[in-house]
Amino acid sequence: WVMNADGSGGREVTDIALYGSPGTTAWSAAKLSGTARVWAGRGSTDWTEDIPHVRIFGLGLGPDPVSPSFGARVFDAGGAGHSDYLEPGSASLRNLTGIALGRTSDVTPR
């Protein structure tokens, strides 16, 4: 649920988007949320692709959110580098906008 600072206006989260994420402490999209759609994207030139996605004894970055075994809906992030996901006109921004506005049919898969 997302709420205002004063505790009012609670709304259920319907979509979660991870982009440029080097890993997550959740072992799967289902563990991240039981109800929200989980999306993940990584640009083809993002250096986080080369990080080992492991977590042992609480250390490490955890599973790769764009891997098929994680179970997220993977969206096209184009050629974005780690600092480029929100660049105007980019594939990643277009898809993140579609997710945020609930226009998920506009989101292009990777």
C-alpha positions in Angstrom: 0.0 0.0 0.0 1.1 3.6 -0.7 -0.1 6.2 1.7 0.3 9.9 2.3 2.6 11.1 5.1 -0.5 11.6 7.4 -1.6 8.0 6.8 -4.5 8.9 4.6 -5.2 8.0 1.0 -4.0 4.4 1.1 -3.9 2.8 -2.4 -2.8 -0.7 -3.3 0.3 -0.9 -5.5 -0.5 -2.5 -8.8 2.9 -2.4 -10.5 6.5 -2.4 -9.3 9.3 -1.5 -11.8 12.9 -2.3 -11.2 15.3 -0.7 -13.7 19.1 -0.8 -13.7 18.9 -3.0 -10.6 22.1 -4.9 -9.8 20.0 -7.3 -7.7 17.3 -7.6 -5.1 16.9 -9.2 -1.7 13.7 -10.8 -2.9 14.3 -14.3 -4.3 11.6 -13.9 -6.9 9.0 -11.5 -8.3 6.4 -13.4 -6.3 8.3 -12.9 -3.1 8.6 -9.2 -3.9 4.8 -8.8 -4.1 2.0 -11.3 -4.1 -0.4 -9.0 -5.9 1.4 -6.4 -7.9 2.8 -7.0 -11.4 6.6 -6.9 -11.2 8.5 -5.4 -14.1 12.3 -5.3 -14.7 14.5 -3.7 -17.3 18.1 -3.3 -18.0 19.7 -1.3 -20.9 22.1 -3.2 -23.2 25.1 -1.0 -22.0 24.3 -0.9 -18.3 27.4 -2.0 -16.3 25.3 -3.7 -13.7 24.8 -6.6 -16.1 28.4 -7.7 -15.2 27.9 -7.9 -11.4 27.6 -11.4 -9.9 24.0 -11.9 -8.8 24.5 -13.8 -5.6 23.5 -13.4 -2.0 25.2 -15.5 0.7 24.7 -15.1 4.5 23.1 -11.7 3.9 26.0 -10.4 1.7 25.8 -9.6 -2.0 23.2 -8.1 -4.2 20.9 -11.1 -4.7 19.0 -12.4 -7.8 19.0 -10.6 -11.1 15.5 -9.1 -11.6 15.7 -9.5 -15.4 16.7 -13.2 -15.3 13.9 -15.6 -16.4 14.1 -17.4 -13.1 13.2 -14.3 -11.2 9.8 -14.1 -12.9 9.4 -10.4 -13.6 7.9 -9.1 -16.8 11.0 -7.9 -18.6 10.6 -4.7 -20.6 12.8 -3.2 -23.3 15.2 -0.7 -21.9 16.9 -0.1 -25.2 20.6 0.8 -25.2 20.4 2.7 -21.9 23.5 2.9 -19.7 23.1 2.9 -15.9 22.5 6.7 -15.9 20.3 6.9 -19.0 17.0 5.2 -18.1 15.0 8.4 -17.7 16.4 10.2 -20.8 13.7 11.9 -22.8 12.7 9.8 -25.8 14.3 6.6 -24.6 12.7 3.2 -24.8 13.2 2.8 -21.1 11.4 6.0 -20.2 8.5 5.2 -22.6 8.0 1.8 -21.0 8.4 3.1 -17.5 5.8 5.7 -18.3 3.4 3.1 -19.6 3.9 1.1 -16.4 3.3 4.1 -14.2 0.2 5.2 -16.0 -1.3 1.7 -16.0 -1.0 1.4 -19.8 0.7 -1.9 -19.7 -0.4 -2.9 -23.2 1.9 -0.1 -24.4 5.0 -1.7 -22.7 7.3 -3.4 -25.2 8.9 -6.6 -23.9 12.6 -7.3 -24.2 
